[in-house]
Amino acid sequence: MRLKLIALYLIFFDFLAYTLYVVWTEGYFGFIPAAFSSAWNTQIFFDLVVACVIIGSWMVVDGRRRGKTVWPYVIAIPFLGSLPPLVYLIVREHQISAEGSHGLAAA
């Protein structure tokens, strides 16, 4: 398994575990009071929204270029944050590895 894929799995599972912990202890909508409790928190919240829109847009372009369906990942972003893009990157890396191994087998 490639180092990039291992890193993506580590980041995904660590972040998933922490996300589940936070949702369990604070509730699914626990971020709303925190997001608007100060000007800095509001700025960080909107900064994350912009980042998610950018990564979602990139996923659509990348999916079209590769001929892959990305809409389930993009639709999940508002509900699950950065977890769907991480899953997309993992799936993408697996597909790249599979395409590369098929190319080597054909040669």
N, C-alpha and C positions, 0 to 999 in steps of 0.2 A: 504494500500500500504506500502510495506516495506521501511525502512529508506534508504537503499542502492539505491533503485529505485528512490526515491524522490531526492536523491543527484545527481544521474546520470541525471535526467531530468533537475534539476537546472543548473548543469554544462553545459549540452548540449544547453539549450535555451539561457543561458547567453553568451556562446561562439559563438553560431550561430548569435545572435544579434550583437555582436562585430565584428564578421567576415563580416557580411553583411555591417555594417557601414564602415569598412576599405576598402572593395572591392568597395563600392559605392564612397568613397572619394578619394581613391588612385588608383583604377583600379585593375583588376584581376592580372596583372603582375607587380604591384607596388612593390612587395617584391624583385624583381631581382636586381634593383640598390642598394637597402639597403643591400641585402645579401652579396654583393661583395664590399661594400664601405670601409670595414676595415677587418683586419685579424680576429678580434673577431667576427664580424658579419658573416664572412664566416665560422668560426668554429661553431658558433651557428646554422647556416643553415644546415651544414653537420651533426651536432649532431641531429637535428630534423629529417633529412633524415634517419639516423641510427635508431632512436627511432621508426619511422613509419615502417621501414622494420622489426624491431623486433616485433612490435605489429601485423603487418600483418601476419608474420610467426606464431605467437601464435594463431591468429584467424583461420588460415588454420588448424593447429593441433587440436584446440578446436572444430572446425566445423566437422572435420572428426570423432573425438571421439564421438560427439553428433549426428552424422548423419545429419548435417545441411549444407546447401549451404552457403558458405561465399564469393564466388568469386565476386559477385557484390560489396560487401563492400571493398574487397582487391583492385579491379580494380579502385574504386573511390578514394582511398587514395592519389595517385599522383595529383589528380585534386582538392580534397576538404580537404586534410590534415587530421587532427585528428577527423573531424566530422563523417566520416563513422565508425571508431572504436567506437566512443561514441554511435552511433545508434546501432551498433552490440551489445554492452554491454547492452543497454536498451532492445533490442529484446530478448537477452539471459536471462536477469533477468525475463522478462515476461514469457518466456518458462519454466524457472525453477519454477516460482510461479504456473503456470498452471499444470505442472507435479506433483508438491507437492499437489495441491488441488485435482487432480484426484486420487492420491494415498490415500489421506484422505477419499475421498468419497467412494472408493472401500473397505475400511477397516470397 
